[in-house]
Structure formats: C-alpha cells, structure tokens
C-alpha cells in the first residue's frame, strides 16, 4: 500500500475516483451476487488511498451487459468521457475484464488515462498507465482478458459440439412435439 500511496498526488485527489461495476449477463447479476459485492467493496481501497467518499462515483449501469464492446454500455461510455475531459483521478475496476473484454476499447481507455494523468486501480494494485512498465502490465492484462473470453467461448462451443455428436444436445422442437422423460422426441399429447 505504501508504493500505491507514492503514485497518488494532490492532482489526482482533486478529481473524482470512478468505480466501474459490471457483470456480463442479467442472469449473472441475479445469481452471482458474490461477484458484485467485492466490486462495490473496492470503494474502500479508494478511500484508503485518500479519496473522500463523496468524490467516489459508482458507475453500475452496465450490470448485465457484456464487456465485448463499448456499444450499449452507457456506463463505460460515461467513464471514458469523464476520463477524457479530465474529471477522473482514478478508475477502479475489480479486474480489467470488467472494464473491457475488447483490446481496442481497453487500449483506448489506457491511452486516455495516460494522457490525462488518471490512475487505474484493480484487485492486484494501483497503476499509472503513463510509464512504460505499468502500461505494459495493463496492456498484458487486457490482452489476457480478451484471450480468456475467446477460450471460454471455444470451450462452450466444444461442449455443445460434443453433445451434438453423441446425439444428446437438446434443441427446440417444433410446435406439436416435445421431449419425453427419457429424452426422446414424441408427439405432444395436448390437442
């Protein structure tokens, strides 16, 4: 924490800290509340770094929206705008995948943060995207986040294909048919 405090200066503390909270789907928001709690708890890390509680802006309008693109993520667009006009001294996210699963969106945010002197805080630490080492690490985190999304999608697609090859993939049936308790297709007895 001492090294983190060295990165924070009076100029950062004069501006707001923006806590960005996101989960990918509405189902995750309802069922994975344990994922949302630590995101809100990051507010205390900003307080420990010197930000007054009233200067910490929580952006949680993107709960239930995928991070694969900026499109349809009003919260992320607001965050980028606030950083761009110099209102942000700190951007907070549990991990970079919460901010963006798309490298171009992530690197654009990094560039704007570097230009405006905005720090980035995640669960692992505090970063200044202007110096090379922090920027390199943040860039790698973003690339790994995008790769992780690709790997997850490939695993899910592989699982579906495997089920389909075995003939065990249930597909929606046309009107008039349904699955029996044994999983066989049958005529719907409901006239």
Backbone torsions as a table, in degrees:
resi	resn	phi	psi	omega
1	UNK	NA	-29.9	179.6
2	UNK	-63.1	-43.3	178.4
3	UNK	-63.1	-37.2	177.7
4	UNK	-62.5	-42.5	-179.3
5	UNK	-63.1	-28.8	179.3
6	UNK	-68.9	-26.3	179.6
7	UNK	-79.0	-25.9	-177.3
8	UNK	-84.7	128.3	177.0
9	UNK	-123.3	176.0	-177.3
10	UNK	-60.3	-34.1	178.3
11	UNK	-62.6	-38.7	177.0
12	UNK	-65.2	-44.6	-174.6
13	UNK	-69.9	-18.7	176.7
14	UNK	-73.7	-21.2	-179.2
15	UNK	-100.4	169.8	-179.0
16	UNK	-76.9	156.8	167.8
17	UNK	-103.1	133.7	-179.0
18	UNK	-112.9	116.1	178.7
19	UNK	-97.0	113.1	-177.9
20	UNK	-100.3	123.8	-176.5
21	UNK	-121.7	130.3	-179.0
22	UNK	-152.7	146.5	165.9
23	UNK	-133.5	152.5	-167.6
24	UNK	-71.3	-34.5	-174.8
25	UNK	-134.6	155.3	175.8
26	UNK	-58.1	-34.3	179.1
27	UNK	-63.0	-42.6	177.9
28	UNK	-62.0	-39.1	180.0
29	UNK	-60.3	-41.6	-178.9
30	UNK	-76.1	-40.1	-171.6
31	UNK	-96.6	-23.2	-175.9
32	UNK	-112.0	56.8	-178.8
33	UNK	-64.5	-24.6	178.4
34	UNK	-68.5	-17.0	175.6
35	UNK	-82.7	-30.1	-178.3
36	UNK	-78.4	-37.2	-177.5
37	UNK	-56.0	-49.3	-180.0
38	UNK	-65.0	-24.9	177.2
39	UNK	-67.5	-46.1	177.5
40	UNK	-65.4	-32.4	-178.4
41	UNK	-67.5	-19.5	178.2
42	UNK	-61.8	-16.9	176.4
43	UNK	-55.2	-38.4	-179.0
44	UNK	-66.4	-30.8	176.8
45	UNK	-64.8	-38.4	178.2
46	UNK	-67.0	-40.0	176.9
47	UNK	-61.3	-43.3	179.8
48	UNK	-63.9	-26.8	178.0
49	UNK	-82.3	-8.6	175.6
50	UNK	118.6	-3.0	179.6
51	UNK	-78.8	130.8	174.2
52	UNK	-67.5	145.7	-177.0
53	UNK	-54.2	-36.2	-178.1
54	UNK	-73.0	-11.1	178.5
55	UNK	-100.2	10.0	177.7
56	UNK	-103.7	113.1	-177.7
57	UNK	-97.4	121.7	179.5
58	UNK	-94.2	124.4	176.1
59	UNK	-112.1	104.2	-179.8
60	UNK	-125.9	23.1	-179.8
61	UNK	-73.8	-11.2	-179.6
62	UNK	-98.1	13.5	174.9
63	UNK	-62.1	126.5	-178.4
64	UNK	92.4	8.8	179.1
65	UNK	-118.7	136.9	179.1
66	UNK	-66.4	149.2	178.6
67	UNK	-92.7	12.2	-176.0
68	UNK	-72.4	-17.3	-179.4
69	UNK	-154.5	156.5	176.0
70	UNK	-71.5	-24.4	-177.3
71	UNK	-59.4	136.4	179.0
72	UNK	66.1	16.7	175.0
73	UNK	-117.9	83.7	-178.0
74	UNK	-60.9	-37.2	-179.6
75	UNK	-62.7	-45.6	179.2
76	UNK	-64.9	-40.2	177.9
77	UNK	-62.8	-40.9	177.3
78	UNK	-63.6	-42.8	179.5
79	UNK	-59.0	-49.4	-180.0
80	UNK	-60.5	-41.5	179.3
81	UNK	-63.9	-44.9	-179.5
82	UNK	-63.9	-39.4	176.4
83	UNK	-65.3	-44.4	-176.9
84	UNK	-61.7	-33.7	179.9
85	UNK	-91.6	5.7	174.6
86	UNK	83.3	17.1	179.6
87	UNK	-83.3	-15.4	-174.2
88	UNK	-102.5	130.2	171.7
89	UNK	-99.5	-20.6	-176.4
90	UNK	-151.3	135.5	171.9
91	UNK	-112.4	129.7	-176.6
92	UNK	-120.9	133.5	174.8
93	UNK	-152.0	145.6	-178.2
94	UNK	-56.8	-43.0	176.3
95	UNK	-155.3	161.6	-175.2
96	UNK	-62.5	-26.0	179.5
97	UNK	-65.3	-22.4	175.3
98	UNK	-70.9	-33.3	-179.5
99	UNK	-78.1	-49.3	-178.6
100	UNK	-161.6	135.0	173.8
101	UNK	-101.1	11.1	-177.9
102	UNK	-119.7	120.8	-175.1
103	UNK	-58.5	-38.3	-178.0
104	UNK	-66.3	-40.1	177.1
105	UNK	-65.5	-42.4	-178.6
106	UNK	-64.2	-48.2	-178.0
107	UNK	-68.6	-31.0	175.1
108	UNK	-64.1	-44.5	177.9
109	UNK	-63.3	-42.8	177.8
110	UNK	-58.3	-45.0	-179.2
111	UNK	-61.5	-44.7	180.0
112	UNK	-66.0	-40.6	177.4
113	UNK	-61.7	-42.3	179.6
114	UNK	-63.7	-41.9	-178.6
115	UNK	-68.3	-33.4	-176.4
116	UNK	-98.5	1.5	179.4
117	UNK	69.5	37.4	-179.2
118	UNK	-98.7	130.9	178.3
119	UNK	-84.1	160.1	177.7
120	UNK	-126.3	131.4	179.8
121	UNK	-121.0	129.8	171.6
122	UNK	-131.0	-171.5	-176.0
123	UNK	-64.2	-21.3	-177.8
124	UNK	-90.8	-23.1	-178.8
125	UNK	163.3	-170.3	-178.4
126	UNK	-110.4	134.7	-175.7
127	UNK	-129.3	145.3	170.9
128	UNK	-110.7	109.8	-174.6
129	UNK	-71.5	-2.8	178.7
130	UNK	-75.6	-50.3	178.7
131	UNK	-69.2	149.5	-173.3
132	UNK	-56.7	-47.9	-173.7
133	UNK	-61.8	-47.0	178.9
134	UNK	-65.3	-41.0	-179.4
135	UNK	-64.3	-40.2	178.2
136	UNK	-61.8	-47.1	-179.7
137	UNK	-63.0	-43.9	178.4
138	UNK	-64.2	-39.1	177.5
139	UNK	-62.4	-42.5	178.0
140	UNK	-64.2	-40.5	178.1
141	UNK	-60.7	-41.7	178.5
142	UNK	-65.3	-42.4	178.9
143	UNK	-64.2	-41.9	179.1
144	UNK	-66.0	-35.7	178.3
145	UNK	-63.9	-43.3	178.9
146	UNK	-66.5	-40.9	178.7
147	UNK	-64.9	-38.3	178.7
148	UNK	-60.7	-42.2	179.0
149	UNK	-62.1	-44.4	178.6
150	UNK	-60.8	-44.9	-179.2
151	UNK	-63.7	-41.3	178.5
152	UNK	-62.7	-44.3	179.9
153	UNK	-64.1	-40.1	179.2
154	UNK	-64.5	-40.3	177.9
155	UNK	-64.0	-44.0	-179.8
156	UNK	-64.5	-43.3	178.7
157	UNK	-63.1	-41.5	177.8
158	UNK	-61.6	-40.7	177.5
159	UNK	-63.4	-41.9	178.3
160	UNK	-64.8	-43.3	179.5
161	UNK	-63.6	-39.3	179.0
162	UNK	-63.0	-44.7	177.0
163	UNK	-62.7	-41.3	-179.4
164	UNK	-63.6	-41.3	179.0
165	UNK	-61.6	-35.1	179.2
166	UNK	-82.3	-6.9	-177.9
167	UNK	77.6	22.4	-176.4
168	UNK	-109.6	7.3	-178.3
169	UNK	-87.0	111.0	178.2
170	UNK	-72.2	133.0	177.5
171	UNK	-120.6	153.7	177.4
172	UNK	-60.5	134.5	-179.1
173	UNK	-96.9	153.1	177.3
174	UNK	-66.9	161.5	178.2
175	UNK	-56.0	135.2	178.7
176	UNK	102.6	-8.2	178.2
177	UNK	-124.3	155.5	174.5
178	UNK	-154.2	170.9	177.8
179	UNK	-91.7	137.0	174.4
180	UNK	-77.7	174.0	179.0
181	UNK	-60.4	-27.1	179.6
182	UNK	-86.1	-2.5	178.9
183	UNK	90.4	9.9	179.6
184	UNK	-89.1	147.9	177.1
185	UNK	-77.4	133.5	179.6
186	UNK	-144.8	163.2	175.1
187	UNK	-68.7	141.1	177.7
188	UNK	-72.8	121.8	-178.7
189	UNK	-70.3	-14.1	-179.9
190	UNK	-74.0	111.7	-177.9
191	UNK	-70.9	NA	NA
